[in-house]
Amino acid sequence: MEEQKKEEFVIDLRELARTIWGKKKMFFKVLPVVFILSCIWIFPKPRYYRSEVSLAPEMSNSASMGSLGSIASSLGFDIGEMGTDDAIYPLLYPDLFASSNFVVGLFDIHVVSSDNEVDTDYYTYMSKMQKICIWDYPKRWFRKLKKSIFPKKKVFSLGKGSDLNAFSLTEEQYGIVEKVKKKILCNVDKKTMVITINVTDQDPLIAATMADSVRVRLQNYITDYRTNKARIDEMHYQEMADKSLEEYQKSCAKYARYADSHKNSLLQSVNTEISALENEMQQNYTVYSAYMTQLQAARARVQERTPAFTIIQAAFVPVKPAGPKRLVFVLGMCFLACVVVSLYIVKDQLLPKW
C-alpha cells in the first residue's frame, strides 16, 4: 500500500514536457503580448543615475580601545564610541539624513544639468523639473480632482522655495522632502566605520553635484556640532580680550596725559597719582594678557575638536544609468509568463498529484 501511494505522487517530467511542447502555440500567442506590454510599461519610465561618495571619519579614541576594539570590530560590533562624549557618532549619520531639518537644508544647493537646461536651486528642480512617466499623469489628474472635490485646510508654511523652515511644511513641501529622503541615502559600515553616501537622480551631473554637496554639508554639520562649545568659548574670550584691551588703552592714555601735564612737578601727590595710574595700567595689561592666553587656548581647542574626514571615493558623474533595467525587466516578465503558461498547461496533471 505504501509503495502504491508513493507511485501516485511521482511526477513524470517527460510527460509534462511532451504536454507543454504539444501546446507550444500558446507560448507564441502569450509571449508577444507580454513582451509588448512590458515594453509599453518600462520604456516610458525616465532613467536615473547614481553617484556615490565614501569617506572615513576621524576616530579619536580608537587607539585607546586597543586590541579589544579590534576584536569587537571583527565580530561586527563597535565599541569605539563608548568612551566618547559625542551624542552624534557615525552610526547615527543615517538617522541624521532621515531628519527633515537636514533635508530642508539641502534645498538651497545650486544645481545644473548636464545639458544646461536646468540651472536653479535643488528645491525648484525637485518640485517643477522632474521627468515623470506617462502612466503617472492619471495619478496626478486624480489627485488634483480629489483636492478640488475635498479641499483640505491650508497649512501655514514658514518660507517658500529653498527658504523653507522644517518646523511647518505644507503637504506639497512635505512630499518633496520625502522624495529627497528616498534619493539621498547614507550607510555606515559597522566594522570599518566607512560612510557611504548614495544620491540618485534623473541627471548624472546633478547626482554627482548633490553627492559632493551632501558630503560637504555632513562634514560641516559634524564639525559645527563638535566645535560648538569650543567656538562659544572662543567668542567669549575674544569679547573679553577686546574689552580688556580697550580698558588697557584707556589707562595708558590717561597715564600718559597726566604724566605729560605734570612733567616738572616735584609734589608728592603728583608722584603718588602717577604711581596709581601706572599700577592701574599694569593691572589692565595683566588682565588683557590673561584673556589673550585663554583666547589662544580656546582657538587651539577649536582646532583640536575639528574632525578630519578622509575621502576614500570622491563624487563622480556616472556614465551609465543605474536604472530602470529595461532589458532585465522585459526578459523577467517573459520568463514569468513562460512559467505561468507552463503551469496552466500542466495544471490538470499536477493537481491530482498534489
FENBELZI-V838946 format. One record per helix or strand of 3 or more residues. SS is the DSSP state (H for helix, E for strand). FROM is the first residue (numbers start at 1). LEN is the number of residues. If there is no record, write none. Layout:
<<SS,FROM,LEN> <SS,FROM,LEN>>
This chain:
<<H,2,7> <H,13,10> <H,25,18> <E,48,10> <H,62,13> <H,90,8> <H,100,5> <E,110,3> <E,119,3> <H,122,7> <H,134,16> <H,161,3> <H,171,13> <E,184,5> <E,194,8> <H,204,23> <H,228,34> <H,268,38> <E,309,5> <H,326,20> <H,347,5>>
